[in-house]
Amino acid sequence: MPGRTNTLHYLIYGLLLATLVALVVWLETTIPGLRRRLLMENGLTENISAAGYGFAMLLLVLLHRQFNRFPHILLILLFFGLRELDCHNRFTTMPITQSEFYITPGVPFWEKIIAIAFILIFLYCLLRIIIDHCRHFLAGIKHGNPGMVGIGISLVLLLPPS
């Protein structure tokens, strides 16, 4: 029975990929004003993405019901959702990912401390994910586990274009 489940998962991945490709082609050939409205800052796509992170957090909590087992994953999803909503720009003088933020005298000291704390928490969560899940993830990829393959594809798609 696992072979049939794997086939279904890969069929779903294929359908999702085909849908994404069709969406990209449609956006490239559609009315320029519609494309701009869909993809603009604070537009529909950005808000749906943030809602998607919230939905992923909800699923993780509802499916696993163990809040203390995956807090680092929940925090990463929360950070991604807040980033998608541009919270890092709304509450700071300038983006916290720029080195100028930390050396400019015009940025309040408390703002720098909070930014550093957020970055350290984020890095801790990433490190926890790597330490706790890397071996299982790589074994799943090796055995063709559809869930792990899907996560791997998602991670590759997160990489910036060259």
N, C-alpha and C positions, 0 to 999 in steps of 0.2 A: 503493500500500500504506500510506502514512502515515495516510490517512483512516481506514482500518480499525483501525489501531493506536490512533489517538486515540479512536475510538468504544469500543473495548474498555476503554481507561483510564477514560473517563467513565462507562461502565457499572459498572466496579469502584468508582469514587468514589460513584456513586449507591447501590450496594448497601451500601457502608460507611456512608453517611449514613442510609439507611433502617434499618440495624442499630442505629446510635446512637440514632435517634429511638425505635425499638422498645424499646431498653434503658431509655431515660429514662422512657417511658410505663410499662413494666413495673415499674421501681423506684418510681414514684409510686403504683402501685396494689397493690404487694406488701405482705407482712406487714411492719409497721414495724420489728420486731426484725431481720429479715434485711437490710433497707435500711441500718440503722445499722451492722450488722456488716460489710457490704460496703464502706461508705464511711467507716468510722471511721479515726482516726489510727492508722497502722501496720497498717491492715487489708489485705485482699486486693487491692483496687484500687490502693492506694498502692504496694504491693510489685510488682505487675505493671507499673505505670507505670515504676518504677525499672528493672526488668528489660528493659522496652521500650527505654529509653535505652541500656542496655548492648548490646542486640541491634542497635540502629541503629549504634552504634560498631563493632561486629563486622562488620556488613554494609559499612560505609564502608571499613574496612580490607581486607576480603576482595575487594570489588568493584574498588577502585581500586589497591590494592597500592602506593600511593605515600604513605608516612607523612609525608613532609616537605611534601607538596602541600596537605594539608588539616588541619594540626594545630590550627588555630583552631576548626574545626568539631568535631573530636574533643573539644577542651577544653570547648566549650559543652555538648556532650552529656554529658560527665562532670560538669560543674557542675550541669546539670539533674537528673541521676540522684542526685547527692549531696544536692541540695536536696530531692528527693522523699523521700529517706531521712532527712531532718531532721538531716543531719550538721552543719549550721550551728548547731543548737541543742545538740547533744550535746557539742561540744568548746569551746563558748564560754559565758561567764557569762550573757549575754543575747543575743537576736537581733542580728546585725551590721547589719541594715537599719534599726535604730532609732538616731536621733542620740544618744540617751542612752548608748549603748554607748561612744561615743568621748569623752564628757565626764565620765562617772562615774568617780570616783577608785577605786572598788572593783574595776574591771576592770583586770587586769594589763596593763602597757605592751606586753609581747611579744604579747599576744592582739590588741591594737589594731593593731599592725604587721602581723601575719599577716592579719587581716581586711582591712586596707587593701590589702595585696598581692593577695589573692584578688579583691577588687573591681576593682582596676586591671587584673589579668589578664583578668577577665571583660569589662570595657569595651574592652580592646584587641582581644579576640576578636570582639566585636560590631562594632567599627569595621572590622576586617579583612574580615569577612563583607560589610559594606555596601560597602566600597571595591572588593573583589575580585569581587563577584557581583551587585551591584545592576543594572548595565547589562545583563548577560546575562539576569537575572531579568525585568526590565521588557520586554526584547525578546521573551522567551518568552511572557509574559502577552499581549503585543500580538498575537503570532502564534497564540495558543491552544494552546501546548504543554501537554499534559496534566500533565507533571511540574511545570512552573512554576505552573500553575493550582492543582494540589494543594498546593504549598508556600504559595501565596497564601491559599488557604482555611485552611490550618493557622495561618498568621500572624494572620489575622482572628480565628480562634477563640481565639487566645492573648490577645486584647485583653480587658481587664476589662469586665464589664457596666456599662452607664451607670446 
